[in-house]
Amino acid sequence: MDRAGHEMWKAILAEAIAARANDIYLTAGQAVWLRVDGSLCRLSRAEWQPDDAFMESMAEVLLSPAQRESLRGGHAIDFSLAHAGRRLRGNLYRQQAHLAMVLRLLPSSIPTLAAIHAPQACRGCWRRGRASCS
């Protein structure tokens, strides 16, 4: 990946993290989109549109040789990475002959059951060491 591509990649991740985005959507020739609180919004630098070369370089950097070969064969590839202390899950795939990628930014910490408003019954099960409630 060239320097400009690397800088764009860092800026996309920094904005997504600052915006508390759940997902990042990148497709060659299209604007970068973020999902924030369930709504899609464009990256603030709307002029940044990944091209085919950028997306191919992302595949080169993020995937193993076997994964790249599978991607060339038409398969979608799941992968994971870490950036600035954050974990991300991603999927690279072909969309209308262009590479596209969706990244999910995983929470920096696991929320408590109370924070996700889990039913009281589940909270009691968890404290007793049972992972499921029925």
N, C-alpha and C positions, 0 to 999 in steps of 0.2 A: 504494500500500500504506500502511495506517495505521501509526502508531508502534508499537502492540502487535504487529502482524504483522511489522514490520521487526525488532523485538527478538526475537521468536520465531525468525525466520529466522536471525539472527545466532547465537542460542544453539544452534540445531540444527547449524549448520555448525561452531561451536566445539567442541561435544561430539563430533561425527563426526571432526574432525581430531585431537582429543585422544585419542580411542579408537582411532585408526589404522584407522578404518572404510574398507572398500572401496566400499560402496554406502550410499545413503540412500533409503528408500522412503517416499513421502508420498502418501496418498490421503485425499480429503475424508471426514470422519466416522470415520476410523480412527487408531489410534496410529501414531506415527512409528517406523519400524524401521531399524536399522543392520545391515549385514553386517560382522562383525568376525571375522577369521581363519576365514572360511567358515561361521560360525554367525550366525543372526539373533538380535538382542536388541533389546528396546524401548529407546527413548530414556529416560534417567533420569527425565525429567519426563513420566510416562505420561499425565498429565492434558492435555498438549498434543496436541490432535487438530485438524489443519487442517480448517477448514470450507470450504464451497464458495466463499465470498467470498475467503478467503485464497488458495486455489488459483487462482481467477480473477485475483487481483492478481499472483500469481507469473507467470502467463502474460503479463499486461500488461507486467510489468517485464522479463522475460527474452526475450521474442520480438519480432521485427519485426512491423509491421502485416501483411505478406504471410503470415508464419508463423501469426499469430493467425487470419487468415481461413482458412487451410488447416486449422487445428485445429478451427475452428467447422464446417468441412465434413466432419469425421469422420476426418481424417488424424492420425496420430501425428507429432510433430515432434521432430527431433534438434537439439540446440543445445549450445553450450559457453559457459563463463564462467570468470572468475577471482575468487578471494576470498582475502584474506590471503596472497598469494603462492602459492596453490595453484590448479591448473587442475582444472576439473570438466567432465565430459561429461554431458549429460542427455537425457531423453526425456520429453515430455509427451504424454499420451494420455487418452482417455475410457475409463472403466471403469464399467459400469452407470450411465451418464448423469452420472457425476462425474469431475472431472479427477483424474488421478493423475500422479505424477512419480517417476522413478528417476534418481538422480544417481550417477555414478561419480567418486570422488576419485582423480585420477591421481597417481602417485608424484611427490614433490617433486624427485627425481633419478632418472635412469635407472640401474637396477642393473647391475652388471657381469655378464658371462657366468658368472664363478665364483660370484657371489652367487646366481644362479638355478640353479646346478648343471648348466649346459649341458655336453654331452659335450666331451671334450678336442678331438675332431676339429673341432668348430664353433669352438672358441677359436682354433685354428690358422688356420682360414679367415678369421676376422675380422681377425686381425693382418695377414694378407697383403692385406687390402682387399677381400676377396670377401664379399658380403653373404649368400650362400647356401652351404650345404654339401650335397654329394650323396654 
